[in-house]
């Protein structure tokens, strides 16, 4: 994928790592939602980035409303603003 920016050339890119709160260094999926949050699927959970902090979502054994598995394979947005998360 090629990324380009138009304008003043003052585009800032920041690399996130486990030191910033990312749950794993292997990112397997990424999407930006309708509110501008970045979502990263990793080998150890789902991560939501708001531009400053990372919030991690993981499987909680016995909690059927949590992720079924921590190994995220795909994140897909739909037209209603929902994210669909695929796991192994």
PDB file of N, CA, C and O in Angstrom:
ATOM      1  N   UNK A   1       0.841  -1.170   0.000  1.00  0.00           N
ATOM      2  CA  UNK A   1       0.000   0.000   0.000  1.00  0.00           C
ATOM      3  C   UNK A   1       0.887   1.233   0.000  1.00  0.00           C
ATOM      4  O   UNK A   1       1.895   1.283   0.705  1.00  0.00           O
ATOM      5  N   UNK A   2       0.513   2.213  -0.782  1.00  0.00           N
ATOM      6  CA  UNK A   2       1.258   3.469  -0.858  1.00  0.00           C
ATOM      7  C   UNK A   2       0.430   4.557  -0.188  1.00  0.00           C
ATOM      8  O   UNK A   2      -0.757   4.704  -0.479  1.00  0.00           O
ATOM      9  N   UNK A   3       1.038   5.304   0.688  1.00  0.00           N
ATOM     10  CA  UNK A   3       0.352   6.413   1.351  1.00  0.00           C
ATOM     11  C   UNK A   3       0.963   7.721   0.885  1.00  0.00           C
ATOM     12  O   UNK A   3       2.183   7.848   0.782  1.00  0.00           O
ATOM     13  N   UNK A   4       0.116   8.680   0.608  1.00  0.00           N
ATOM     14  CA  UNK A   4       0.620   9.991   0.218  1.00  0.00           C
ATOM     15  C   UNK A   4      -0.248  11.057   0.874  1.00  0.00           C
ATOM     16  O   UNK A   4      -1.402  10.815   1.228  1.00  0.00           O
ATOM     17  N   UNK A   5       0.325  12.217   1.023  1.00  0.00           N
ATOM     18  CA  UNK A   5      -0.413  13.340   1.626  1.00  0.00           C
ATOM     19  C   UNK A   5      -0.232  14.572   0.765  1.00  0.00           C
ATOM     20  O   UNK A   5       0.830  14.789   0.182  1.00  0.00           O
ATOM     21  N   UNK A   6      -1.277  15.372   0.691  1.00  0.00           N
ATOM     22  CA  UNK A   6      -1.208  16.618  -0.040  1.00  0.00           C
ATOM     23  C   UNK A   6      -1.252  17.762   0.949  1.00  0.00           C
ATOM     24  O   UNK A   6      -1.773  17.613   2.054  1.00  0.00           O
ATOM     25  N   UNK A   7      -0.722  18.876   0.569  1.00  0.00           N
ATOM     26  CA  UNK A   7      -0.793  20.048   1.434  1.00  0.00           C
ATOM     27  C   UNK A   7       0.593  20.560   1.769  1.00  0.00           C
ATOM     28  O   UNK A   7       1.471  20.636   0.910  1.00  0.00           O
ATOM     29  N   UNK A   8       0.772  20.908   3.023  1.00  0.00           N
ATOM     30  CA  UNK A   8       1.995  21.582   3.447  1.00  0.00           C
ATOM     31  C   UNK A   8       3.186  20.657   3.621  1.00  0.00           C
ATOM     32  O   UNK A   8       4.316  21.128   3.751  1.00  0.00           O
ATOM     33  N   UNK A   9       2.957  19.351   3.626  1.00  0.00           N
ATOM     34  CA  UNK A   9       4.059  18.428   3.848  1.00  0.00           C
ATOM     35  C   UNK A   9       4.381  18.238   5.318  1.00  0.00           C
ATOM     36  O   UNK A   9       5.428  17.683   5.650  1.00  0.00           O
ATOM     37  N   UNK A  10       3.505  18.687   6.205  1.00  0.00           N
ATOM     38  CA  UNK A  10       3.726  18.567   7.640  1.00  0.00           C
ATOM     39  C   UNK A  10       3.011  17.354   8.224  1.00  0.00           C
ATOM     40  O   UNK A  10       2.491  17.418   9.338  1.00  0.00           O
ATOM     41  N   UNK A  11       2.981  16.258   7.487  1.00  0.00           N
ATOM     42  CA  UNK A  11       2.334  15.046   7.951  1.00  0.00           C
ATOM     43  C   UNK A  11       3.205  14.377   8.999  1.00  0.00           C
ATOM     44  O   UNK A  11       4.415  14.239   8.821  1.00  0.00           O
ATOM     45  N   UNK A  12       2.580  13.963  10.090  1.00  0.00           N
ATOM     46  CA  UNK A  12       3.295  13.321  11.184  1.00  0.00           C
ATOM     47  C   UNK A  12       2.837  11.882  11.310  1.00  0.00           C
ATOM     48  O   UNK A  12       1.641  11.612  11.413  1.00  0.00           O
ATOM     49  N   UNK A  13       3.787  10.956  11.302  1.00  0.00           N
ATOM     50  CA  UNK A  13       3.497   9.553  11.508  1.00  0.00           C
ATOM     51  C   UNK A  13       4.138   9.137  12.813  1.00  0.00           C
ATOM     52  O   UNK A  13       5.256   9.545  13.127  1.00  0.00           O
ATOM     53  N   UNK A  14       3.422   8.320  13.574  1.00  0.00           N
ATOM     54  CA  UNK A  14       3.942   7.844  14.852  1.00  0.00           C
ATOM     55  C   UNK A  14       3.846   6.332  14.873  1.00  0.00           C
ATOM     56  O   UNK A  14       2.805   5.771  14.529  1.00  0.00           O
ATOM     57  N   UNK A  15       4.899   5.676  15.265  1.00  0.00           N
ATOM     58  CA  UNK A  15       4.918   4.225  15.367  1.00  0.00           C
ATOM     59  C   UNK A  15       4.549   3.816  16.794  1.00  0.00           C
ATOM     60  O   UNK A  15       5.124   4.317  17.761  1.00  0.00           O
ATOM     61  N   UNK A  16       3.590   2.906  16.915  1.00  0.00           N
ATOM     62  CA  UNK A  16       3.185   2.405  18.222  1.00  0.00           C
ATOM     63  C   UNK A  16       3.876   1.071  18.486  1.00  0.00           C
ATOM     64  O   UNK A  16       4.142   0.299  17.565  1.00  0.00           O
ATOM     65  N   UNK A  17       4.159   0.818  19.750  1.00  0.00           N
ATOM     66  CA  UNK A  17       4.772  -0.455  20.127  1.00  0.00           C
ATOM     67  C   UNK A  17       4.159  -0.933  21.436  1.00  0.00           C
ATOM     68  O   UNK A  17       3.275  -0.282  21.993  1.00  0.00           O
ATOM     69  N   UNK A  18       4.629  -2.060  21.915  1.00  0.00           N
ATOM     70  CA  UNK A  18       4.163  -2.561  23.212  1.00  0.00           C
ATOM     71  C   UNK A  18       4.531  -1.585  24.326  1.00  0.00           C
ATOM     72  O   UNK A  18       3.866  -1.555  25.361  1.00  0.00           O
ATOM     73  N   UNK A  19       5.563  -0.801  24.132  1.00  0.00           N
ATOM     74  CA  UNK A  19       5.934   0.214  25.122  1.00  0.00           C
ATOM     75  C   UNK A  19       4.888   1.323  25.241  1.00  0.00           C
ATOM     76  O   UNK A  19       4.822   2.012  26.258  1.00  0.00           O
ATOM     77  N   UNK A  20       4.073   1.491  24.197  1.00  0.00           N
ATOM     78  CA  UNK A  20       2.998   2.477  24.203  1.00  0.00           C
ATOM     79  C   UNK A  20       1.680   1.884  24.688  1.00  0.00           C
ATOM     80  O   UNK A  20       0.682   2.597  24.792  1.00  0.00           O
ATOM     81  N   UNK A  21       1.668   0.585  24.986  1.00  0.00           N
ATOM     82  CA  UNK A  21       0.458  -0.070  25.464  1.00  0.00           C
ATOM     83  C   UNK A  21      -0.156  -1.060  24.506  1.00  0.00           C
ATOM     84  O   UNK A  21      -1.130  -1.728  24.856  1.00  0.00           O
ATOM     85  N   UNK A  22       0.391  -1.178  23.287  1.00  0.00           N
ATOM     86  CA  UNK A  22      -0.106  -2.151  22.327  1.00  0.00           C
ATOM     87  C   UNK A  22       0.047  -3.551  22.927  1.00  0.00           C
ATOM     88  O   UNK A  22       1.078  -3.855  23.527  1.00  0.00           O
ATOM     89  N   UNK A  23      -0.967  -4.404  22.770  1.00  0.00           N
ATOM     90  CA  UNK A  23      -0.971  -5.697  23.451  1.00  0.00           C
ATOM     91  C   UNK A  23      -0.019  -6.725  22.844  1.00  0.00           C
ATOM     92  O   UNK A  23       0.277  -7.733  23.486  1.00  0.00           O
ATOM     93  N   UNK A  24       0.461  -6.498  21.634  1.00  0.00           N
ATOM     94  CA  UNK A  24       1.404  -7.419  20.983  1.00  0.00           C
ATOM     95  C   UNK A  24       2.067  -6.686  19.835  1.00  0.00           C
ATOM     96  O   UNK A  24       1.496  -5.754  19.269  1.00  0.00           O
ATOM     97  N   UNK A  25       3.268  -7.106  19.496  1.00  0.00           N
ATOM     98  CA  UNK A  25       4.004  -6.432  18.427  1.00  0.00           C
ATOM     99  C   UNK A  25       3.560  -6.861  17.031  1.00  0.00           C
ATOM    100  O   UNK A  25       3.875  -6.179  16.056  1.00  0.00           O
ATOM    101  N   UNK A  26       2.837  -7.974  16.914  1.00  0.00           N
ATOM    102  CA  UNK A  26       2.338  -8.428  15.606  1.00  0.00           C
ATOM    103  C   UNK A  26       0.920  -7.912  15.388  1.00  0.00           C
ATOM    104  O   UNK A  26      -0.030  -8.414  15.988  1.00  0.00           O
ATOM    105  N   UNK A  27       0.786  -6.910  14.528  1.00  0.00           N
ATOM    106  CA  UNK A  27      -0.528  -6.359  14.190  1.00  0.00           C
ATOM    107  C   UNK A  27      -1.028  -7.078  12.947  1.00  0.00           C
ATOM    108  O   UNK A  27      -0.357  -7.088  11.915  1.00  0.00           O
ATOM    109  N   UNK A  28      -2.206  -7.677  13.047  1.00  0.00           N
ATOM    110  CA  UNK A  28      -2.757  -8.483  11.959  1.00  0.00           C
ATOM    111  C   UNK A  28      -3.886  -7.792  11.210  1.00  0.00           C
ATOM    112  O   UNK A  28      -4.243  -8.208  10.108  1.00  0.00           O
ATOM    113  N   UNK A  29      -4.458  -6.733  11.799  1.00  0.00           N
ATOM    114  CA  UNK A  29      -5.561  -6.004  11.167  1.00  0.00           C
ATOM    115  C   UNK A  29      -5.591  -4.588  11.715  1.00  0.00           C
ATOM    116  O   UNK A  29      -5.204  -4.338  12.857  1.00  0.00           O
ATOM    117  N   UNK A  30      -6.061  -3.658  10.877  1.00  0.00           N
ATOM    118  CA  UNK A  30      -6.132  -2.266  11.301  1.00  0.00           C
ATOM    119  C   UNK A  30      -7.271  -1.573  10.559  1.00  0.00           C
ATOM    120  O   UNK A  30      -7.482  -1.810   9.370  1.00  0.00           O
ATOM    121  N   UNK A  31      -8.007  -0.711  11.273  1.00  0.00           N
ATOM    122  CA  UNK A  31      -9.081   0.050  10.651  1.00  0.00           C
ATOM    123  C   UNK A  31      -9.299   1.328  11.462  1.00  0.00           C
ATOM    124  O   UNK A  31      -9.031   1.371  12.663  1.00  0.00           O
ATOM    125  N   UNK A  32      -9.790   2.364  10.784  1.00  0.00           N
ATOM    126  CA  UNK A  32     -10.193   3.593  11.462  1.00  0.00           C
ATOM    127  C   UNK A  32     -11.712   3.632  11.464  1.00  0.00           C
ATOM    128  O   UNK A  32     -12.338   3.464  10.418  1.00  0.00           O
ATOM    129  N   UNK A  33     -12.315   3.854  12.639  1.00  0.00           N
ATOM    130  CA  UNK A  33     -13.774   3.863  12.709  1.00  0.00           C
ATOM    131  C   UNK A  33     -14.341   5.240  12.351  1.00  0.00           C
ATOM    132  O   UNK A  33     -13.591   6.178  12.082  1.00  0.00           O
ATOM    133  N   UNK A  34     -15.662   5.348  12.352  1.00  0.00           N
ATOM    134  CA  UNK A  34     -16.334   6.591  11.937  1.00  0.00           C
ATOM    135  C   UNK A  34     -16.071   7.752  12.891  1.00  0.00           C
ATOM    136  O   UNK A  34     -16.302   8.906  12.528  1.00  0.00           O
ATOM    137  N   UNK A  35     -15.592   7.473  14.106  1.00  0.00           N
ATOM    138  CA  UNK A  35     -15.250   8.523  15.070  1.00  0.00           C
ATOM    139  C   UNK A  35     -13.783   8.932  15.015  1.00  0.00           C
ATOM    140  O   UNK A  35     -13.364   9.856  15.711  1.00  0.00           O
ATOM    141  N   UNK A  36     -13.007   8.241  14.186  1.00  0.00           N
ATOM    142  CA  UNK A  36     -11.590   8.570  14.038  1.00  0.00           C
ATOM    143  C   UNK A  36     -10.647   7.719  14.868  1.00  0.00           C
ATOM    144  O   UNK A  36      -9.430   7.875  14.762  1.00  0.00           O
ATOM    145  N   UNK A  37     -11.180   6.815  15.699  1.00  0.00           N
ATOM    146  CA  UNK A  37     -10.318   5.936  16.485  1.00  0.00           C
ATOM    147  C   UNK A  37      -9.656   4.908  15.577  1.00  0.00           C
ATOM    148  O   UNK A  37     -10.258   4.446  14.609  1.00  0.00           O
ATOM    149  N   UNK A  38      -8.428   4.558  15.890  1.00  0.00           N
ATOM    150  CA  UNK A  38      -7.725   3.496  15.180  1.00  0.00           C
ATOM    151  C   UNK A  38      -7.842   2.215  15.984  1.00  0.00           C
ATOM    152  O   UNK A  38      -7.639   2.213  17.198  1.00  0.00           O
ATOM    153  N   UNK A  39      -8.169   1.130  15.307  1.00  0.00           N
ATOM    154  CA  UNK A  39      -8.308  -0.181  15.931  1.00  0.00           C
ATOM    155  C   UNK A  39      -7.265  -1.113  15.339  1.00  0.00           C
ATOM    156  O   UNK A  39      -7.111  -1.196  14.120  1.00  0.00           O
ATOM    157  N   UNK A  40      -6.548  -1.817  16.215  1.00  0.00           N
ATOM    158  CA  UNK A  40      -5.511  -2.748  15.793  1.00  0.00           C
ATOM    159  C   UNK A  40      -5.826  -4.129  16.334  1.00  0.00           C
ATOM    160  O   UNK A  40      -6.017  -4.302  17.538  1.00  0.00           O
ATOM    161  N   UNK A  41      -5.880  -5.104  15.452  1.00  0.00           N
ATOM    162  CA  UNK A  41      -5.997  -6.493  15.876  1.00  0.00           C
ATOM    163  C   UNK A  41      -4.598  -7.066  15.968  1.00  0.00           C
ATOM    164  O   UNK A  41      -3.774  -6.851  15.080  1.00  0.00           O
ATOM    165  N   UNK A  42      -4.329  -7.790  17.033  1.00  0.00           N
ATOM    166  CA  UNK A  42      -3.009  -8.372  17.237  1.00  0.00           C
ATOM    167  C   UNK A  42      -3.139  -9.857  17.564  1.00  0.00           C
ATOM    168  O   UNK A  42      -4.237 -10.413  17.561  1.00  0.00           O
ATOM    169  N   UNK A  43      -2.008 -10.483  17.842  1.00  0.00           N
ATOM    170  CA  UNK A  43      -1.990 -11.880  18.268  1.00  0.00           C
ATOM    171  C   UNK A  43      -2.364 -12.002  19.740  1.00  0.00           C
ATOM    172  O   UNK A  43      -2.426 -13.110  20.272  1.00  0.00           O
ATOM    173  N   UNK A  44      -2.615 -10.873  20.405  1.00  0.00           N
ATOM    174  CA  UNK A  44      -2.966 -10.918  21.826  1.00  0.00           C
ATOM    175  C   UNK A  44      -3.984  -9.841  22.191  1.00  0.00           C
ATOM    176  O   UNK A  44      -3.813  -9.137  23.186  1.00  0.00           O
ATOM    177  N   UNK A  45      -5.035  -9.713  21.396  1.00  0.00           N
ATOM    178  CA  UNK A  45      -6.112  -8.801  21.739  1.00  0.00           C
ATOM    179  C   UNK A  45      -6.413  -7.740  20.706  1.00  0.00           C
ATOM    180  O   UNK A  45      -5.716  -7.600  19.700  1.00  0.00           O
ATOM    181  N   UNK A  46      -7.472  -6.996  20.981  1.00  0.00           N
ATOM    182  CA  UNK A  46      -7.945  -5.896  20.153  1.00  0.00           C
ATOM    183  C   UNK A  46      -7.567  -4.597  20.847  1.00  0.00           C
ATOM    184  O   UNK A  46      -7.798  -4.439  22.046  1.00  0.00           O
ATOM    185  N   UNK A  47      -6.982  -3.660  20.093  1.00  0.00           N
ATOM    186  CA  UNK A  47      -6.476  -2.413  20.664  1.00  0.00           C
ATOM    187  C   UNK A  47      -7.167  -1.225  20.016  1.00  0.00           C
ATOM    188  O   UNK A  47      -7.286  -1.153  18.793  1.00  0.00           O
ATOM    189  N   UNK A  48      -7.627  -0.279  20.860  1.00  0.00           N
ATOM    190  CA  UNK A  48      -8.257   0.957  20.390  1.00  0.00           C
ATOM    191  C   UNK A  48      -7.317   2.109  20.742  1.00  0.00           C
ATOM    192  O   UNK A  48      -6.939   2.288  21.900  1.00  0.00           O
ATOM    193  N   UNK A  49      -6.949   2.881  19.726  1.00  0.00           N
ATOM    194  CA  UNK A  49      -6.016   3.996  19.913  1.00  0.00           C
ATOM    195  C   UNK A  49      -6.740   5.303  19.639  1.00  0.00           C
ATOM    196  O   UNK A  49      -7.339   5.479  18.578  1.00  0.00           O
ATOM    197  N   UNK A  50      -6.682   6.228  20.605  1.00  0.00           N
ATOM    198  CA  UNK A  50      -7.375   7.509  20.473  1.00  0.00           C
ATOM    199  C   UNK A  50      -6.443   8.665  20.108  1.00  0.00           C
ATOM    200  O   UNK A  50      -6.847   9.828  20.136  1.00  0.00           O
ATOM    201  N   UNK A  51      -5.220   8.345  19.772  1.00  0.00           N
ATOM    202  CA  UNK A  51      -4.230   9.368  19.450  1.00  0.00           C
ATOM    203  C   UNK A  51      -3.278   9.635  20.596  1.00  0.00           C
ATOM    204  O   UNK A  51      -2.231  10.256  20.414  1.00  0.00           O
ATOM    205  N   UNK A  52      -3.647   9.159  21.788  1.00  0.00           N
ATOM    206  CA  UNK A  52      -2.794   9.339  22.966  1.00  0.00           C
ATOM    207  C   UNK A  52      -2.570   8.044  23.725  1.00  0.00           C
ATOM    208  O   UNK A  52      -1.445   7.732  24.115  1.00  0.00           O
ATOM    209  N   UNK A  53      -3.643   7.290  23.934  1.00  0.00           N
ATOM    210  CA  UNK A  53      -3.535   6.066  24.718  1.00  0.00           C
ATOM    211  C   UNK A  53      -4.139   4.876  23.980  1.00  0.00           C
ATOM    212  O   UNK A  53      -4.950   5.025  23.066  1.00  0.00           O
ATOM    213  N   UNK A  54      -3.715   3.695  24.410  1.00  0.00           N
ATOM    214  CA  UNK A  54      -4.206   2.442  23.842  1.00  0.00           C
ATOM    215  C   UNK A  54      -5.072   1.749  24.893  1.00  0.00           C
ATOM    216  O   UNK A  54      -4.665   1.584  26.043  1.00  0.00           O
ATOM    217  N   UNK A  55      -6.264   1.352  24.480  1.00  0.00           N
ATOM    218  CA  UNK A  55      -7.141   0.562  25.343  1.00  0.00           C
ATOM    219  C   UNK A  55      -7.189  -0.847  24.751  1.00  0.00           C
ATOM    220  O   UNK A  55      -7.416  -1.010  23.552  1.00  0.00           O
ATOM    221  N   UNK A  56      -6.974  -1.867  25.593  1.00  0.00           N
ATOM    222  CA  UNK A  56      -6.887  -3.248  25.124  1.00  0.00           C
ATOM    223  C   UNK A  56      -8.137  -4.023  25.529  1.00  0.00           C
ATOM    224  O   UNK A  56      -8.599  -3.933  26.667  1.00  0.00           O
ATOM    225  N   UNK A  57      -8.675  -4.786  24.578  1.00  0.00           N
ATOM    226  CA  UNK A  57      -9.811  -5.665  24.819  1.00  0.00           C
ATOM    227  C   UNK A  57      -9.344  -7.097  24.585  1.00  0.00           C
ATOM    228  O   UNK A  57      -8.722  -7.400  23.566  1.00  0.00           O
ATOM    229  N   UNK A  58      -9.653  -7.988  25.555  1.00  0.00           N
ATOM    230  CA  UNK A  58      -9.231  -9.388  25.460  1.00  0.00           C
ATOM    231  C   UNK A  58     -10.364 -10.315  25.876  1.00  0.00           C
ATOM    232  O   UNK A  58     -11.378  -9.887  26.428  1.00  0.00           O
ATOM    233  N   UNK A  59     -10.161 -11.585  25.596  1.00  0.00           N
ATOM    234  CA  UNK A  59     -11.071 -12.617  26.057  1.00  0.00           C
ATOM    235  C   UNK A  59     -11.030 -12.680  27.579  1.00  0.00           C
ATOM    236  O   UNK A  59      -9.961 -12.674  28.189  1.00  0.00           O
ATOM    237  N   UNK A  60     -12.206 -12.740  28.173  1.00  0.00           N
ATOM    238  CA  UNK A  60     -12.324 -12.946  29.610  1.00  0.00           C
ATOM    239  C   UNK A  60     -13.029 -14.288  29.785  1.00  0.00           C
ATOM    240  O   UNK A  60     -14.218 -14.404  29.488  1.00  0.00           O
ATOM    241  N   UNK A  61     -12.308 -15.302  30.265  1.00  0.00           N
ATOM    242  CA  UNK A  61     -12.925 -16.628  30.417  1.00  0.00           C
ATOM    243  C   UNK A  61     -14.222 -16.559  31.222  1.00  0.00           C
ATOM    244  O   UNK A  61     -14.273 -15.964  32.299  1.00  0.00           O
ATOM    245  N   UNK A  62     -15.263 -17.179  30.677  1.00  0.00           N
ATOM    246  CA  UNK A  62     -16.565 -17.190  31.336  1.00  0.00           C
ATOM    247  C   UNK A  62     -17.453 -16.010  30.991  1.00  0.00           C
ATOM    248  O   UNK A  62     -18.636 -16.018  31.333  1.00  0.00           O
ATOM    249  N   UNK A  63     -16.919 -14.992  30.323  1.00  0.00           N
ATOM    250  CA  UNK A  63     -17.689 -13.805  29.934  1.00  0.00           C
ATOM    251  C   UNK A  63     -18.026 -13.908  28.450  1.00  0.00           C
ATOM    252  O   UNK A  63     -17.170 -13.669  27.599  1.00  0.00           O
ATOM    253  N   UNK A  64     -19.260 -14.260  28.143  1.00  0.00           N
ATOM    254  CA  UNK A  64     -19.656 -14.462  26.746  1.00  0.00           C
ATOM    255  C   UNK A  64     -19.753 -13.154  25.955  1.00  0.00           C
ATOM    256  O   UNK A  64     -19.879 -13.187  24.731  1.00  0.00           O
ATOM    257  N   UNK A  65     -19.695 -12.004  26.635  1.00  0.00           N
ATOM    258  CA  UNK A  65     -19.732 -10.723  25.916  1.00  0.00           C
ATOM    259  C   UNK A  65     -18.329 -10.228  25.550  1.00  0.00           C
ATOM    260  O   UNK A  65     -18.191  -9.206  24.878  1.00  0.00           O
ATOM    261  N   UNK A  66     -17.288 -10.946  25.989  1.00  0.00           N
ATOM    262  CA  UNK A  66     -15.918 -10.556  25.636  1.00  0.00           C
ATOM    263  C   UNK A  66     -15.523 -11.244  24.322  1.00  0.00           C
ATOM    264  O   UNK A  66     -16.279 -12.053  23.784  1.00  0.00           O
ATOM    265  N   UNK A  67     -14.352 -10.917  23.825  1.00  0.00           N
ATOM    266  CA  UNK A  67     -13.859 -11.559  22.607  1.00  0.00           C
ATOM    267  C   UNK A  67     -13.777 -13.071  22.804  1.00  0.00           C
ATOM    268  O   UNK A  67     -13.396 -13.530  23.881  1.00  0.00           O
ATOM    269  N   UNK A  68     -14.128 -13.848  21.784  1.00  0.00           N
ATOM    270  CA  UNK A  68     -14.044 -15.302  21.926  1.00  0.00           C
ATOM    271  C   UNK A  68     -12.603 -15.822  21.910  1.00  0.00           C
ATOM    272  O   UNK A  68     -12.332 -16.923  22.388  1.00  0.00           O
ATOM    273  N   UNK A  69     -11.683 -15.029  21.362  1.00  0.00           N
ATOM    274  CA  UNK A  69     -10.291 -15.427  21.247  1.00  0.00           C
ATOM    275  C   UNK A  69      -9.452 -14.156  21.163  1.00  0.00           C
ATOM    276  O   UNK A  69      -9.920 -13.148  20.631  1.00  0.00           O
ATOM    277  N   UNK A  70      -8.239 -14.182  21.671  1.00  0.00           N
ATOM    278  CA  UNK A  70      -7.371 -13.003  21.652  1.00  0.00           C
ATOM    279  C   UNK A  70      -6.608 -12.823  20.348  1.00  0.00           C
ATOM    280  O   UNK A  70      -6.013 -11.769  20.125  1.00  0.00           O
ATOM    281  N   UNK A  71      -6.615 -13.825  19.491  1.00  0.00           N
ATOM    282  CA  UNK A  71      -5.877 -13.751  18.229  1.00  0.00           C
ATOM    283  C   UNK A  71      -6.807 -13.181  17.157  1.00  0.00           C
ATOM    284  O   UNK A  71      -7.640 -13.902  16.606  1.00  0.00           O
ATOM    285  N   UNK A  72      -6.663 -11.882  16.862  1.00  0.00           N
ATOM    286  CA  UNK A  72      -7.536 -11.179  15.920  1.00  0.00           C
ATOM    287  C   UNK A  72      -7.020 -11.391  14.500  1.00  0.00           C
ATOM    288  O   UNK A  72      -5.827 -11.246  14.235  1.00  0.00           O
ATOM    289  N   UNK A  73      -7.934 -11.738  13.586  1.00  0.00           N
ATOM    290  CA  UNK A  73      -7.538 -11.973  12.191  1.00  0.00           C
ATOM    291  C   UNK A  73      -8.043 -10.896  11.242  1.00  0.00           C
ATOM    292  O   UNK A  73      -7.421 -10.641  10.210  1.00  0.00           O
ATOM    293  N   UNK A  74      -9.172 -10.257  11.578  1.00  0.00           N
ATOM    294  CA  UNK A  74      -9.739  -9.252  10.684  1.00  0.00           C
ATOM    295  C   UNK A  74     -10.630  -8.287  11.470  1.00  0.00           C
ATOM    296  O   UNK A  74     -11.265  -8.668  12.453  1.00  0.00           O
ATOM    297  N   UNK A  75     -10.662  -7.035  11.018  1.00  0.00           N
ATOM    298  CA  UNK A  75     -11.579  -6.026  11.556  1.00  0.00           C
ATOM    299  C   UNK A  75     -12.274  -5.374  10.357  1.00  0.00           C
ATOM    300  O   UNK A  75     -11.613  -4.829   9.473  1.00  0.00           O
ATOM    301  N   UNK A  76     -13.593  -5.430  10.332  1.00  0.00           N
ATOM    302  CA  UNK A  76     -14.347  -4.858   9.215  1.00  0.00           C
ATOM    303  C   UNK A  76     -15.401  -3.890   9.727  1.00  0.00           C
ATOM    304  O   UNK A  76     -16.200  -4.252  10.591  1.00  0.00           O
ATOM    305  N   UNK A  77     -15.419  -2.653   9.208  1.00  0.00           N
ATOM    306  CA  UNK A  77     -16.482  -1.716   9.574  1.00  0.00           C
ATOM    307  C   UNK A  77     -17.710  -1.940   8.690  1.00  0.00           C
ATOM    308  O   UNK A  77     -17.585  -2.345   7.534  1.00  0.00           O
ATOM    309  N   UNK A  78     -18.893  -1.675   9.242  1.00  0.00           N
ATOM    310  CA  UNK A  78     -20.088  -1.736   8.402  1.00  0.00           C
ATOM    311  C   UNK A  78     -20.684  -0.341   8.241  1.00  0.00           C
ATOM    312  O   UNK A  78     -20.174   0.618   8.821  1.00  0.00           O
ATOM    313  N   UNK A  79     -21.730  -0.219   7.479  1.00  0.00           N
ATOM    314  CA  UNK A  79     -22.341   1.071   7.186  1.00  0.00           C
ATOM    315  C   UNK A  79     -23.032   1.725   8.366  1.00  0.00           C
ATOM    316  O   UNK A  79     -23.351   2.913   8.313  1.00  0.00           O
ATOM    317  N   UNK A  80     -23.271   0.970   9.433  1.00  0.00           N
ATOM    318  CA  UNK A  80     -23.935   1.498  10.619  1.00  0.00           C
ATOM    319  C   UNK A  80     -22.954   1.966  11.682  1.00  0.00           C
ATOM    320  O   UNK A  80     -23.367   2.358  12.774  1.00  0.00           O
ATOM    321  N   UNK A  81     -21.657   1.929  11.377  1.00  0.00           N
ATOM    322  CA  UNK A  81     -20.656   2.366  12.338  1.00  0.00           C
ATOM    323  C   UNK A  81     -20.192   1.298  13.306  1.00  0.00           C
ATOM    324  O   UNK A  81     -19.479   1.593  14.264  1.00  0.00           O
ATOM    325  N   UNK A  82     -20.592   0.049  13.062  1.00  0.00           N
ATOM    326  CA  UNK A  82     -20.155  -1.060  13.903  1.00  0.00           C
ATOM    327  C   UNK A  82     -18.887  -1.684  13.334  1.00  0.00           C
ATOM    328  O   UNK A  82     -18.635  -1.616  12.131  1.00  0.00           O
ATOM    329  N   UNK A  83     -18.096  -2.290  14.205  1.00  0.00           N
ATOM    330  CA  UNK A  83     -16.929  -3.034  13.763  1.00  0.00           C
ATOM    331  C   UNK A  83     -17.186  -4.520  13.981  1.00  0.00           C
ATOM    332  O   UNK A  83     -17.682  -4.937  15.028  1.00  0.00           O
ATOM    333  N   UNK A  84     -16.840  -5.303  12.976  1.00  0.00           N
ATOM    334  CA  UNK A  84     -16.955  -6.754  13.058  1.00  0.00           C
ATOM    335  C   UNK A  84     -15.540  -7.289  13.236  1.00  0.00           C
ATOM    336  O   UNK A  84     -14.646  -6.989  12.445  1.00  0.00           O
ATOM    337  N   UNK A  85     -15.348  -8.087  14.287  1.00  0.00           N
ATOM    338  CA  UNK A  85     -14.037  -8.601  14.654  1.00  0.00           C
ATOM    339  C   UNK A  85     -13.985 -10.084  14.395  1.00  0.00           C
ATOM    340  O   UNK A  85     -14.805 -10.840  14.914  1.00  0.00           O
ATOM    341  N   UNK A  86     -13.014 -10.511  13.585  1.00  0.00           N
ATOM    342  CA  UNK A  86     -12.810 -11.939  13.328  1.00  0.00           C
ATOM    343  C   UNK A  86     -11.630 -12.435  14.152  1.00  0.00           C
ATOM    344  O   UNK A  86     -10.592 -11.778  14.223  1.00  0.00           O
ATOM    345  N   UNK A  87     -11.800 -13.606  14.778  1.00  0.00           N
ATOM    346  CA  UNK A  87     -10.747 -14.201  15.591  1.00  0.00           C
ATOM    347  C   UNK A  87     -10.479 -15.626  15.121  1.00  0.00           C
ATOM    348  O   UNK A  87     -11.238 -16.193  14.336  1.00  0.00           O
ATOM    349  N   UNK A  88      -9.385 -16.190  15.618  1.00  0.00           N
ATOM    350  CA  UNK A  88      -9.104 -17.594  15.320  1.00  0.00           C
ATOM    351  C   UNK A  88      -9.979 -18.477  16.176  1.00  0.00           C
ATOM    352  O   UNK A  88      -9.900 -19.702  16.081  1.00  0.00           O
TER     353      UNK A  88
END
